Amino acid sequence: FLSQIPYAQPDPIFELTAEYNRDGSTKKVNLGQGAYRDENGMPWVLKSVIQAKRAIEGSGHEYLPILGLEDFRKGCTKLLFGEESPIVLENRVGSSQSISGTGSLHLVAIFLANYYSTTHKVFIPDPTWNNHRAIFEGAGFDVQLYSYFDSHHMALYFERLQEDLLRCPEGSIVVLHACAHNPTGIDPSFEQWKKIGKIVKDKHLFPIFDAAYLGFNSGSIDTDCWAIRYFFHDLNLTGAVCMSFSKNMGLYGERVGCVQIITNTFDEAKNVESILSKLQRSEVSNPPAYGARLATAIFSSKEYMQQWKIDLRTMSCRINTMRKLLVDNLRKHNAPGSWVHVIDQNGMFGFLGLTETEVKDLRLDHHIYMAANSRISIAGLNEANVEYVAQCITSVVSK
Ligand code: PMP
């Protein structure tokens, strides 16, 4: 049968990084992968993480429990909802540590496939992170799109989004980006979230919040949890939150994440957790320890938490400064258009609205690497390269 195995195309973003690494030009700029870079273009280890590393020295290499570190899981729930939330006080969350955000989505997908049935459709935004489709189709679901982006106005297509969600069969599963939508950087306003929440409630949809960028919109986890709190706290809905600490703690390679399934009662949560444990056992047996210990050390210390908040502001402020600087430079070089959409976008990415040919020209002629849909990781910009990038974008769009 091996002779019948087809060749699967490599993941475009990881492939782009490999191509960037092979490029020998001194001018090259990597705006592809969503990984934070400091003002010198270097990976950044958060100060709070450096403190946590010292605190957990000598913690050894024993297995964690199947569901992961309990203090980590509880810390994640408190982070999402706050210590005083009834969801926390009534222990209504079934949780499991996961292999970062991806593993968290996968665990929820197999949980739903096994215990909610794949006859329910999964709705994901158009566009979205390309792994969403792969994860839910891989678990056996029929995956459909709901409208999200109006490419004409470079804005949220809210009317169509509402229409599409209203058309979902009752009980469907809907994937929502908690904040910093990838790739567009466009999130619903609070008022729009309220309308989405009403549809989710009226149609008994099962919401899954993909929370990979908490803290990247505003620099504050509390603010960026607004939609999650509104759904589960104010509307009293049940659903799931898939948390990742890749970006907001810079723990990309440590694979730190958590699944939170918000239920109606303590007993439901206990049963859900028992199933998560059963599923996790046959998938990874038990999750990795190091990164979860770092995150737990941060959650458990007032001082480190304070530092983490500063670190989040450091990252989000630098990204916002670069966002503005890019647009200032585009305008300075008279790039056609207002580029106001780039300023209005949130989170780690900018969605430029270039054609695939323009993206290709930037890569081949100017050594500037970005996703084919012209999503750029703003953190790849710095004082030394932003003018060059703006000049080159101007040149390809003015051709
Ligand atoms: N969801 C979204 C929307 C993402 O952009 C990412 C990372 N690119 C993830 C989830 C998961 O990332 P990780 O597995 O590294 O936590």
Residues whose N, C-alpha, C, O or C-beta is under 5 A from the ligand:
A	BS01	PMP	I99 S100 G101 T102 G103 W129 N182 D210 A212 S244 S246 Y252
